[in-house]
Amino acid sequence: MISYELANILILVATGLGLLWAIINAISLSRIKIGQDQLHDDYIDDKSQLLLEIGSHIESGANAFLAAEYRYILIVVFFLSILIFLVVEPKFGTAWTTIAFIAGAITSILSGFIGMRVATFSNYKCAYCAQTGITEAFSVAYRAGIVMGFALVSFALLVITILLAIYINWYIEDYKDFQSLFEAIAGYGLGGSIIALFGRVGGGIYTKAADVGADLVGKVEENFAEDSPNNPATIADNVGDNVGDIAGMGADLFGSFAESTCAALVVSSVSPSFYYHPSTFYYPLLISAAGIVVCILVSLLAFSGKKETFDDVQNALKLQLIVSTVIMIPVLYLVAEISLPDRIYGLASVERGPVHAWICTIFGLISGCIIGFVTEYYTSHSYRPVQEVAEACETGAATNIIYGLALGNLSTIIPVFLLALTAFISFSLLSMFGVALAALGMLSTLSIGLAIDAYGPVSDNAGGIAEMVAYPPEVRQRTDQLDAAGNCTAAIGKGFAIGSAALVSFSLYGAFITRSSKIDNIHPITNLGVNAPLVFFGLLIGAMIPYWFSALTMKSVGKAALEMVQEIREQLRLNPDIRTGKAKPDYDRCIAISTKSSLKEMIFPGFLVILAPLILGLLLGPTAVAGLLPGILVSGVCMATSSANSGGAWDNAKKFIESGKFQINGVQKKKGSDEHKAAVIGDTVGDPLKDTSGPALNILVKLSAIFSLVFAGVFDRSAWLLCSLTEGSSGCSA
């Protein structure tokens, strides 16, 4: 078993390599020069000048939105920090949880900003390189993804490692202090999740308001081409890809990483095997460190060989996922052997060893990979389910929507079985620590997963920019092939994110139960049976919360999209020359509408997630919250899967028709046909499901659990109405 010092060194080396690999790829991107020839370095042709102007417009719009959004979020962080300092800290005047919370929030903000900055720096360069070929454009888009993926994971791991080292040296006086120490470090996960929530909801509302408005007026009413420069909402739509799919996604998956690590630390702290050997607490961090090194090696494979077709690109991206998963299996065994003691006791009913921890991690790793590919099967137009949705467009938008809803419901079956099996096996082996390890195993290849996820929006933006610059049709065809591959891998990424959210939430629930069941608590949890009135009460409330949350986010998209539709129609009415390209639309006005609407509409859904466990815990104590959390988890995971996959299927049914491969009775149906218009309506309905409500439900599931864990002590000390309503409850006299 390695020493405490060596564990720190290995983690720091891995994070250093990850950051170095991100920097190398960023430098490679910066060396791409736009429009310059070998004879005249200062010469830039007209199209390249327009390309730079559009890229600058998208970047400034994204920066303006993030700056405004973070101002709102920092106000929430400020007041939550004060609340945590006053009521969560075990001793007045200490700030262990508060500092961890602020560190997590800042890290999450930086993660989102880095991703957005890299995307806006790379999208127009991807469009430019697409003039040369698919291989060159793919290299740009994937390098951008690598910068985001490796910078985010390495930076997140570095911060929590430093935090852990400082806390262990300054906080620990006795081995019994480890449990309260890790409960304080859970604030790191809470800080990350708070940012992720508002980032996902705000960014999702922004991007879908622009997208829905652009589609309804531009495609359905005006028959504009995709990303036509004559559409006033085009720039806002491209800005939305960055603030929603990049910045929001980065903060979301950072939250998953931080929360699963914190859950593993809290649950393991009750085992003598760990607190007698403090170096073993670094095992969860070493899993992520090993993943960074493996992912660096695997990412090199992406640049081998030429990419000439959609299949070449798609296979290269899928190979990244498969190879990284296969290599991680023996690596995870090695990590368990060198960092865990031979006897692990105090967690399960019998003694376990490193091999059992390894089994938990590979169950999470493999199930995550399978869930990703199942999601692709249900959302890619290469397979029958989406083709059936496209065929349903023959009879109009209504049947298209019916088929899409059915597909989303069916797509939950295999992922739920896999998650249930993984949770059951992991819990049987190492109790809640095993579940936390399964979540960490699923997230061990997060660097590659994020790189592939970020690749999609960059190539999507590149296609839009190529259209606006009026590059030759073959350039748009190349970016469309890159984007189509990105859509498939984005679906895999969404399935992966939902699966990891389920395991992370369950492991956090275990940490909450561990914290709330201490015998010296005022109101300890003693009965978790469904027949316990408080548990059943919380369970029903929890199952309803995802529906309430989804209703709020979807209605918010509808309100914001209505404003966007009205603005686009007004611009076209006042200046008909916009339709022909003789006059330029007011892009800034549409950007301003999306920004204002999303910031206003994100507040209520965001506070719902925080206030639900807070109010229930303050009034009825930890037992009621112990019912609330599994209700949110079970309902939220199924709803997130169904929403994301229905939306993805409608999107790709539309793209299938646009590809020219769709035929009915031997007649080709493509853009402009009645079937295409029905598909556009289905895609418009699905947009808020797959890009706003669905992804945000991941955070609802995780944030409610990490919030409850951090505030568990507060709930135990309050429970203001518990004894008056339920005499004889835990901590109340009969």
VOGU-3710 file (C-alpha; in Angstrom, 3 decimals, decimal comma):
1> misyelanil> 0,000/0,000/0,000  1,470/3,358/-1,024  2,198/6,123/1,460  0,283/9,359/2,003  3,147/11,329/0,413  3,384/9,106/-2,664  -0,395/9,272/-3,196  -0,192/13,065/-3,272  2,756/12,985/-5,671  0,986/10,613/-8,091
11> ilvatglgll> -2,142/12,766/-8,125  -0,171/15,977/-8,655  1,823/14,386/-11,493  -1,383/13,230/-13,199  -3,044/16,646/-12,880  0,140/18,297/-14,149  0,177/16,022/-17,208  -3,511/16,709/-17,840  -3,045/20,475/-17,675  0,083/20,246/-19,858
21> waiinaisls> -1,825/18,231/-22,498  -4,610/20,841/-22,452  -2,058/23,658/-22,894  -0,317/21,860/-25,776  -3,610/21,527/-27,650  -4,558/25,143/-26,887  -1,233/26,303/-28,349  -1,855/24,154/-31,438  -5,235/25,863/-31,920  -3,750/29,333/-31,443
31> rikigqdqlh> -1,291/28,739/-34,286  -4,067/28,449/-36,878  -4,002/31,699/-38,841  -7,114/32,899/-40,609  -6,921/34,132/-44,224  -3,192/34,781/-44,317  -0,994/33,615/-47,150  2,737/32,991/-47,217  3,535/36,239/-49,102  1,378/38,723/-47,185
41> ddyiddksql> 1,011/38,013/-43,467  -1,211/41,045/-42,957  -3,583/40,258/-45,824  -7,034/38,862/-44,984  -9,588/38,173/-47,716  -13,205/39,338/-47,454  -14,650/35,966/-46,444  -12,030/35,523/-43,739  -12,737/39,039/-42,474  -16,443/38,171/-42,263
51> lleigshies> -15,532/34,893/-40,549  -13,593/36,773/-37,849  -16,441/39,263/-37,390  -19,005/36,485/-36,887  -16,670/34,634/-34,514  -16,158/37,831/-32,538  -19,918/38,416/-32,412  -20,547/34,940/-31,008  -17,727/35,299/-28,489  -18,881/38,707/-27,236
61> ganaflaaey> -22,472/37,462/-26,913  -21,360/34,418/-24,910  -19,077/36,515/-22,699  -21,848/39,037/-22,034  -24,295/36,309/-21,034  -21,849/34,498/-18,749  -20,799/37,753/-17,094  -24,436/38,659/-16,380  -25,294/35,116/-15,280  -22,326/34,847/-12,930
71> ryilivvffl> -23,240/38,173/-11,313  -26,613/36,699/-10,353  -25,090/33,389/-9,288  -22,415/35,022/-7,134  -25,160/36,795/-5,166  -26,675/33,369/-4,416  -23,225/32,000/-3,513  -22,601/34,949/-1,188  -25,806/34,469/0,792  -25,439/30,679/0,899
81> siliflvvep> -21,871/31,116/2,169  -23,175/33,268/5,030  -25,905/30,716/5,764  -23,396/27,846/5,809  -21,016/29,827/8,022  -23,754/30,642/10,529  -25,693/27,376/10,765  -23,677/24,500/9,228  -20,232/24,966/10,783  -19,962/22,738/13,896
91> kfgtawttia> -18,222/25,471/15,874  -19,016/29,165/15,512  -16,057/31,020/14,033  -14,753/28,087/11,990  -15,207/28,095/8,222  -14,181/24,648/6,971  -17,405/23,927/5,064  -17,723/27,533/3,918  -14,232/27,586/2,411  -14,839/24,264/0,638
101> fiagaitsil> -18,158/25,588/-0,690  -16,553/28,757/-2,083  -13,674/26,720/-3,583  -16,175/24,443/-5,344  -18,185/27,394/-6,679  -15,092/29,178/-8,026  -13,766/25,983/-9,607  -17,120/25,356/-11,280  -17,268/28,922/-12,619  -13,758/28,594/-14,033
111> sgfigmrvat> -14,621/25,214/-15,543  -17,595/26,658/-17,392  -15,699/29,754/-18,489  -12,683/27,790/-19,775  -14,949/25,535/-21,822  -16,877/28,454/-23,295  -13,698/30,405/-24,051  -12,114/27,462/-25,865  -15,288/26,793/-27,873  -15,685/30,386/-29,071
121> fsnykcayca> -11,961/30,486/-29,842  -12,182/27,329/-31,968  -15,545/27,261/-33,768  -14,667/29,729/-36,528  -11,245/28,077/-36,949  -13,019/24,754/-37,453  -15,164/26,349/-40,178  -12,070/27,833/-41,792  -10,183/24,516/-41,790  -13,216/22,728/-43,246
131> qtgiteafsv> -12,297/24,404/-46,544  -9,285/22,082/-46,655  -10,967/18,852/-45,575  -12,799/16,910/-42,892  -9,563/15,700/-41,276  -8,322/19,237/-40,615  -11,686/20,457/-39,293  -12,065/17,391/-37,077  -8,633/18,017/-35,593  -9,617/21,564/-34,604
141> ayragivmgf> -12,947/20,560/-33,048  -11,495/17,640/-31,114  -8,487/19,598/-29,884  -10,938/22,160/-28,513  -12,732/19,346/-26,713  -9,434/18,050/-25,335  -8,563/21,456/-23,913  -11,890/21,629/-22,103  -11,975/18,008/-20,926  -8,453/17,769/-19,570
151> alvsfallvi> -8,300/21,300/-18,160  -11,575/20,831/-16,283  -10,873/17,389/-14,793  -7,241/18,157/-13,957  -8,063/21,496/-12,362  -10,979/20,036/-10,372  -8,826/17,164/-9,095  -5,950/19,515/-8,262  -8,175/21,809/-6,184  -9,741/19,017/-4,123
161> tillaiyinw> -6,323/17,388/-3,587  -4,876/20,633/-2,239  -7,998/21,185/-0,151  -7,774/17,661/1,279  -4,060/17,970/2,078  -4,568/21,288/3,883  -7,594/20,061/5,816  -5,935/16,800/6,924  -2,899/18,672/8,222  -4,814/21,474/9,972
171> yiedykdfqs> -8,073/19,819/11,020  -7,206/16,311/12,218  -6,288/15,891/15,879  -7,811/12,446/16,398  -8,850/9,684/14,004  -12,489/10,367/14,892  -12,147/13,782/13,250  -12,054/12,288/9,752  -15,823/11,950/9,491  -16,536/15,584/10,347
181> lfeaiagygl> -13,627/16,644/8,110  -15,106/14,960/5,048  -18,556/16,288/5,859  -16,963/19,740/5,678  -15,257/18,940/2,355  -18,691/17,976/0,973  -19,161/21,738/0,691  -16,853/21,535/-2,348  -19,424/19,427/-4,185  -22,264/21,700/-3,090
191> ggsiialfgr> -20,475/24,790/-4,437  -19,942/23,114/-7,787  -23,562/21,974/-8,014  -25,035/25,390/-7,229  -23,130/26,890/-10,169  -24,020/23,933/-12,392  -27,730/24,290/-11,614  -28,014/27,924/-12,639  -25,564/27,392/-15,511  -27,577/24,500/-16,937
201> vgggiytkaa> -30,985/26,118/-16,409  -29,959/29,622/-17,512  -27,862/28,386/-20,432  -30,562/25,914/-21,460  -33,280/28,581/-21,498  -30,987/30,919/-23,469  -30,059/28,441/-26,171  -33,569/27,019/-26,632  -35,258/30,426/-26,715  -33,013/31,339/-29,637
211> dvgadlvgkv> -33,233/27,907/-31,274  -37,021/27,599/-31,058  -37,515/31,156/-32,287  -35,088/30,667/-35,171  -36,762/27,396/-36,206  -40,412/28,446/-35,940  -40,054/31,683/-37,883  -36,956/30,972/-39,949  -37,614/27,420/-41,114  -41,367/26,926/-40,840
221> eenfaedspn> -42,671/30,399/-41,773  -39,887/31,869/-43,942  -38,256/28,666/-45,266  -34,770/29,965/-44,440  -31,883/27,508/-44,635  -30,318/26,222/-41,423  -28,186/29,016/-39,866  -29,125/31,439/-42,615  -27,524/34,884/-42,049  -30,932/36,371/-42,937
231> npatiadnvg> -32,417/34,906/-39,754  -32,133/37,507/-36,943  -31,800/34,768/-34,281  -28,914/32,916/-35,956  -26,110/34,482/-33,910  -28,089/34,084/-30,665  -28,621/30,404/-31,550  -24,879/29,901/-31,997  -24,127/31,789/-28,772  -26,570/29,454/-27,017
241> dnvgdiagmg> -24,612/26,376/-28,101  -21,649/27,707/-26,141  -23,355/28,908/-22,962  -25,681/25,893/-22,711  -23,949/22,893/-24,262  -20,406/23,925/-23,287  -20,365/26,109/-20,162  -23,428/24,448/-18,623  -22,279/20,931/-19,448  -18,792/21,588/-18,067
251> adlfgsfaes> -20,179/22,819/-14,758  -22,618/19,869/-14,659  -19,981/17,158/-15,046  -17,577/18,967/-12,725  -20,361/18,742/-10,147  -20,684/14,971/-10,721  -16,949/14,505/-10,229  -16,824/16,614/-7,055  -19,951/15,062/-5,536  -18,981/11,431/-6,159
261> tcaalvvssv> -15,549/12,078/-4,649  -17,064/13,776/-1,601  -19,598/10,944/-1,147  -16,853/8,301/-1,235  -14,835/10,223/1,355  -17,770/10,722/3,744  -18,919/7,083/3,598  -15,394/5,632/3,922  -14,646/7,768/6,986  -16,658/5,402/9,232
271> spsfyyhpst> -14,339/2,478/8,465  -11,343/1,808/10,775  -9,536/0,400/7,714  -9,428/3,957/6,381  -8,895/6,224/9,350  -6,099/3,966/10,692  -4,409/4,331/7,260  -5,128/7,928/6,118  -3,388/7,403/2,763  -6,302/5,146/1,744
281> fyypllisaa> -8,584/8,185/1,696  -6,786/9,178/-1,510  -8,103/6,091/-3,306  -11,110/7,937/-4,863  -8,768/10,687/-6,079  -6,275/8,164/-7,486  -9,078/6,655/-9,605  -9,584/10,034/-11,288  -5,819/10,632/-11,560  -5,315/7,281/-13,318
291> givvcilvsl> -8,185/8,148/-15,640  -6,445/11,360/-16,725  -3,270/9,495/-17,714  -5,181/6,792/-19,600  -7,285/9,384/-21,418  -4,175/11,311/-22,536  -2,838/8,177/-24,205  -6,192/7,298/-25,770  -6,764/10,826/-27,102  -3,634/10,479/-29,264
301> lafsgkketf> -5,449/7,800/-31,285  -8,029/10,332/-32,475  -5,480/12,068/-34,711  -4,267/8,921/-36,486  -5,458/8,351/-40,031  -7,504/10,555/-42,358  -11,163/11,330/-41,796  -12,978/11,464/-45,126  -16,549/10,508/-44,238  -19,137/10,633/-41,462
311> ddvqnalklq> -18,352/6,996/-40,600  -14,635/7,779/-40,221  -15,369/10,567/-37,745  -18,015/8,636/-35,833  -15,798/5,557/-35,542  -12,866/7,667/-34,326  -15,006/9,174/-31,554  -16,560/5,854/-30,548  -13,101/4,278/-30,483  -12,105/6,872/-27,901
321> livstvimip> -14,871/5,714/-25,570  -14,352/1,997/-26,115  -10,554/1,977/-25,837  -10,489/4,197/-22,757  -13,060/1,904/-21,075  -11,099/-1,258/-21,916  -7,756/0,143/-20,732  -9,251/1,469/-17,493  -10,320/-2,028/-16,369  -6,795/-3,312/-15,506
331> vlylvaeisl> -5,676/0,174/-14,445  -8,487/0,360/-11,881  -7,364/-3,009/-10,490  -3,819/-1,687/-10,095  -5,068/1,468/-8,353  -7,126/-0,614/-5,894  -4,188/-2,914/-5,133  -1,679/-0,159/-4,412  -3,930/2,179/-2,433  -6,269/-0,014/-0,344
341> pdriyglasv> -5,484/-2,259/2,663  -5,839/-6,047/2,339  -8,745/-6,001/4,808  -11,577/-3,503/4,425  -13,984/-3,696/7,335  -16,595/-1,475/8,951  -18,446/-0,860/5,677  -20,128/-4,148/4,687  -21,404/-6,956/6,893  -18,251/-8,976/6,166
351> ergpvhawic> -14,630/-8,094/5,494  -13,748/-7,186/1,932  -10,556/-6,548/-0,016  -9,227/-4,401/-2,881  -10,684/-6,745/-5,491  -14,209/-5,990/-4,281  -13,595/-2,261/-4,640  -12,295/-2,934/-8,158  -15,463/-4,871/-9,055  -17,580/-1,900/-7,947
361> tifglisgci> -15,605/0,517/-10,145  -15,701/-1,665/-13,259  -19,446/-2,230/-12,883  -19,873/1,541/-12,970  -17,390/1,932/-15,829  -18,914/-0,727/-18,076  -22,551/0,104/-17,316  -21,837/3,768/-18,132  -20,389/2,780/-21,498  -23,352/0,500/-22,291
371> igfvteyyts> -25,872/3,175/-21,256  -24,129/5,584/-23,615  -24,419/3,242/-26,587  -28,033/2,345/-25,750  -28,804/6,059/-25,757  -27,155/6,350/-29,163  -29,291/3,482/-30,484  -32,472/5,316/-29,512  -31,382/8,746/-30,772  -29,262/8,158/-33,910
381> hsyrpvqeva> -30,897/8,105/-37,342  -28,606/5,206/-38,236  -30,955/2,921/-36,305  -34,578/1,903/-36,588  -36,186/3,816/-33,647  -35,419/7,275/-35,058  -36,252/6,143/-38,593  -39,711/5,158/-37,306  -40,128/8,642/-35,850  -39,202/10,124/-39,243
391> eacetgaatn> -41,730/7,859/-40,981  -44,413/9,093/-38,584  -43,965/12,577/-40,096  -45,832/11,369/-43,186  -49,124/11,950/-41,359  -48,070/15,202/-39,711  -46,498/16,639/-36,591  -48,958/14,988/-34,172  -47,962/11,401/-35,002  -44,304/12,464/-35,027
401> iiyglalgnl> -44,661/13,733/-31,463  -46,578/10,606/-30,353  -43,831/8,332/-31,689  -41,126/10,467/-30,105  -42,767/10,338/-26,684  -43,133/6,565/-26,941  -39,475/6,224/-27,924  -38,377/8,281/-24,917  -40,373/6,101/-22,535  -39,025/2,889/-24,066
411> stiipvflla> -35,447/4,170/-23,885  -35,526/4,195/-20,074  -35,787/0,392/-19,756  -32,211/-0,794/-20,359  -30,447/2,129/-18,588  -32,624/1,695/-15,485  -31,952/-2,054/-15,358  -28,213/-1,418/-15,684  -28,209/1,245/-12,978  -30,275/-0,967/-10,668
421> ltafisfsll> -27,900/-3,908/-11,205  -24,817/-1,752/-10,673  -26,230/-0,232/-7,483  -27,301/-3,663/-6,172  -23,943/-5,377/-6,801  -21,929/-2,421/-5,496  -24,039/-2,071/-2,357  -23,850/-5,824/-1,718  -20,052/-5,726/-1,842  -19,170/-2,506/-0,008
431> smfgvalaal> -22,422/-0,874/1,025  -22,725/2,807/0,079  -18,964/3,080/-0,401  -19,324/0,574/-3,238  -22,020/2,721/-4,878  -19,756/5,787/-4,633  -16,952/3,762/-6,239  -19,298/2,710/-9,067  -20,016/6,405/-9,719  -16,278/7,162/-9,709
441> gmlstlsigl> -15,652/4,247/-12,061  -18,266/5,603/-14,452  -16,582/9,035/-14,285  -13,009/7,707/-14,503  -12,879/8,437/-18,259  -14,480/11,864/-17,797  -11,647/13,667/-19,638  -12,440/11,800/-22,861  -16,179/12,049/-22,282  -15,986/15,821/-21,927
451> aidaygpvsd> -13,688/16,137/-24,948  -16,193/14,281/-27,124  -19,108/16,264/-25,694  -17,414/19,614/-26,340  -16,445/18,525/-29,868  -20,150/18,472/-30,857  -21,099/22,134/-30,197  -17,823/23,348/-31,757  -18,522/21,494/-35,017  -22,190/22,565/-34,880
461> naggiaemva> -21,140/26,218/-34,545  -18,640/25,738/-37,356  -21,455/24,664/-39,699  -23,514/27,722/-38,801  -20,559/30,025/-39,309  -19,742/28,415/-42,678  -23,341/29,079/-43,768  -23,221/32,719/-42,656  -19,881/33,320/-44,399  -21,312/31,720/-47,574
471> yppevrqrtd> -18,521/29,194/-47,993  -18,988/26,739/-50,912  -21,601/23,984/-50,345  -18,942/21,296/-49,888  -17,630/23,129/-46,806  -21,062/23,030/-45,175  -21,355/19,360/-46,152  -18,107/18,634/-44,299  -19,177/20,488/-41,169  -22,571/18,749/-41,340
481> qldaagncta> -20,829/15,375/-41,307  -18,766/16,457/-38,303  -21,920/17,750/-36,612  -23,837/14,540/-37,346  -21,090/12,507/-35,666  -21,149/14,993/-32,808  -24,909/14,522/-32,386  -24,426/10,777/-31,966  -21,671/11,197/-29,383  -23,617/13,984/-27,645
491> aigkgfaigs> -26,415/11,489/-27,106  -23,893/9,087/-25,618  -22,667/11,889/-23,369  -26,198/12,700/-22,177  -26,839/9,055/-21,289  -23,509/8,924/-19,493  -24,320/12,106/-17,545  -27,750/10,809/-16,475  -26,339/7,436/-15,405  -23,549/8,999/-13,390
501> aalvsfslyg> -26,040/11,417/-11,790  -28,115/8,451/-10,566  -25,151/6,711/-8,938  -23,723/9,954/-7,561  -27,070/10,853/-6,019  -27,490/7,394/-4,501  -23,991/7,526/-2,993  -24,678/11,008/-1,608  -27,909/9,641/-0,154  -25,830/6,980/1,571
511> afitrsskid> -23,544/9,670/2,968  -26,594/11,603/4,191  -27,988/8,489/5,929  -24,561/7,831/7,486  -24,446/11,389/8,833  -28,075/11,440/9,991  -28,070/8,044/11,728  -25,466/8,824/14,388  -26,699/7,639/17,761  -25,744/10,933/19,417
521> nihpitnlgv> -28,005/12,944/17,067  -31,083/14,692/18,439  -33,395/13,166/15,795  -31,445/10,207/14,374  -32,901/8,233/11,465  -34,025/4,884/12,869  -36,585/3,621/10,351  -36,273/3,918/6,565  -39,158/1,610/5,714  -41,653/2,868/3,166
531> naplvffgll> -44,404/2,155/5,709  -42,938/4,854/7,994  -45,308/7,846/7,586  -42,561/10,481/7,363  -40,591/8,486/4,803  -43,650/7,870/2,613  -44,650/11,535/2,898  -41,202/12,631/1,716  -41,155/9,968/-1,013  -44,337/11,245/-2,660
541> igamipywfs> -43,209/14,869/-2,449  -39,829/13,917/-3,915  -41,389/12,025/-6,836  -43,412/15,132/-7,699  -40,486/17,621/-7,598  -38,979/16,663/-11,031  -42,365/17,272/-12,675  -42,686/20,672/-11,016  -39,112/21,529/-11,975  -39,577/20,407/-15,600
551> altmksvgka> -42,800/22,385/-15,896  -41,026/25,529/-14,742  -38,062/25,136/-17,106  -40,183/24,257/-20,139  -42,592/27,105/-19,509  -39,595/29,412/-19,173  -38,341/28,311/-22,587  -41,821/28,902/-23,997  -41,989/32,448/-22,610  -38,504/33,339/-23,823
561> alemvqeire> -39,144/31,763/-27,246  -42,372/33,768/-27,621  -40,431/37,004/-27,154  -37,873/35,800/-29,690  -40,535/34,876/-32,268  -42,167/38,283/-31,913  -38,817/40,041/-32,327  -37,886/38,067/-35,467  -41,287/38,691/-37,048  -41,077/42,395/-36,215
571> qlrlnpdirt> -37,632/42,757/-37,804  -38,773/40,998/-40,977  -41,966/43,064/-41,116  -40,200/46,411/-40,697  -37,386/45,565/-43,090  -38,368/43,002/-45,769  -34,906/43,351/-47,366  -33,565/41,150/-44,550  -35,182/38,178/-46,302  -33,088/38,656/-49,432
581> gkakpdydrc> -29,841/39,585/-47,690  -29,892/43,193/-48,878  -30,215/44,380/-45,266  -28,514/43,017/-42,161  -30,664/41,794/-39,225  -30,228/43,234/-35,746  -28,493/40,214/-34,211  -27,690/42,055/-30,981  -31,359/42,608/-30,225  -32,035/38,852/-30,313
591> iaistksslk> -28,980/38,166/-28,140  -30,242/40,713/-25,608  -33,707/39,088/-25,517  -32,254/35,617/-24,891  -29,953/36,958/-22,182  -32,625/38,914/-20,340  -35,246/36,166/-20,544  -32,955/33,363/-19,430  -31,617/35,282/-16,435  -35,119/36,178/-15,292
601> emifpgflvi> -36,580/32,723/-15,830  -33,777/30,678/-14,215  -34,402/32,024/-10,690  -37,570/30,165/-9,641  -36,487/26,676/-10,871  -33,104/27,206/-9,216  -34,558/28,094/-5,845  -37,053/25,211/-5,997  -34,153/22,734/-5,899  -32,622/24,430/-2,854
611> laplilglll> -35,802/25,174/-0,933  -37,475/21,738/-1,255  -35,024/19,822/1,000  -34,343/22,902/3,143  -37,980/23,546/4,104  -38,801/19,874/4,600  -35,673/19,322/6,694  -36,194/22,388/8,863  -39,833/21,497/9,562  -39,805/17,697/9,785
621> gptavagllp> -36,163/16,729/10,246  -33,815/14,277/8,506  -36,250/11,333/8,313  -38,593/13,260/6,000  -35,621/14,269/3,834  -34,580/10,593/3,772  -37,861/9,965/1,959  -37,640/13,043/-0,256  -34,251/12,207/-1,805  -35,015/8,725/-3,221
631> gilvsgvcma> -38,306/10,096/-4,579  -36,422/12,795/-6,492  -33,783/10,278/-7,601  -36,101/7,588/-8,985  -38,518/10,005/-10,630  -35,836/12,398/-11,869  -33,561/9,805/-13,497  -36,395/8,195/-15,468  -37,777/11,581/-16,489  -34,341/12,905/-17,511
641> tssansggaw> -33,680/9,824/-19,660  -37,060/9,987/-21,357  -36,874/13,759/-21,950  -33,343/13,736/-23,350  -33,958/10,775/-25,650  -37,311/11,987/-26,979  -35,745/15,347/-27,810  -32,697/13,721/-29,368  -34,862/11,421/-31,489  -36,967/14,311/-32,834
651> dnakkfiesg> -33,801/16,270/-33,630  -32,205/13,411/-35,544  -35,465/12,477/-37,307  -35,387/15,998/-38,736  -31,720/15,600/-39,708  -32,485/12,220/-41,302  -35,033/13,869/-43,586  -32,635/16,738/-44,345  -29,882/14,257/-45,279  -31,843/13,164/-48,365
661> kfqingvqkk> -31,809/9,490/-47,293  -35,468/9,438/-46,268  -37,984/7,993/-48,746  -41,706/7,185/-48,656  -42,961/4,752/-51,317  -39,756/5,345/-53,266  -40,157/9,138/-53,250  -37,365/11,129/-51,635  -38,496/13,563/-48,946  -36,114/16,339/-47,977
671> kgsdehkaav> -35,949/19,978/-46,842  -39,099/21,965/-47,579  -41,389/18,930/-47,796  -44,454/18,551/-45,563  -42,655/15,727/-43,762  -39,736/18,031/-43,049  -42,017/20,735/-41,656  -43,619/18,152/-39,347  -40,147/17,039/-38,262  -39,132/20,648/-37,531
681> igdtvgdplk> -42,165/21,037/-35,247  -41,235/17,817/-33,436  -37,652/19,017/-33,080  -38,905/22,332/-31,713  -41,017/20,547/-29,093  -38,036/18,379/-28,188  -35,534/21,215/-27,880  -36,406/22,222/-24,288  -36,680/18,546/-23,320  -33,216/17,516/-24,472
691> dtsgpalnil> -31,302/20,728/-23,810  -33,041/22,379/-20,854  -35,258/20,178/-18,687  -33,471/16,864/-19,310  -29,902/18,005/-18,501  -31,086/20,196/-15,615  -32,849/17,210/-14,020  -29,409/15,609/-13,584  -28,448/18,507/-11,379  -31,763/18,493/-9,531
701> vklsaifslv> -31,102/14,869/-8,543  -27,510/15,539/-7,416  -27,909/18,969/-5,863  -30,823/18,014/-3,625  -28,699/15,147/-2,254  -25,461/17,107/-1,697  -27,409/20,019/-0,193  -29,101/17,644/2,254  -25,751/16,097/3,167  -24,177/19,472/3,970
711> fagvfdrsaw> -27,240/20,629/5,935  -27,868/17,269/7,668  -26,734/18,613/11,032  -29,010/21,632/10,685  -32,014/19,405/9,938  -31,227/17,300/13,003  -31,079/20,338/15,289  -34,261/21,931/13,924  -37,180/19,621/12,953  -39,447/22,347/14,319
721> llcsltegss> -42,797/20,659/13,632  -41,716/17,028/13,993  -42,611/16,396/17,622  -45,866/18,351/17,539  -47,128/16,503/14,451  -45,739/13,010/15,032  -45,371/12,219/18,712  -43,114/9,278/19,304  -40,891/10,031/16,299  -37,133/9,667/16,706
731> gcsa> -35,975/12,197/19,301  -39,514/13,023/20,460  -41,067/11,848/23,685  -44,107/9,620/23,250
//
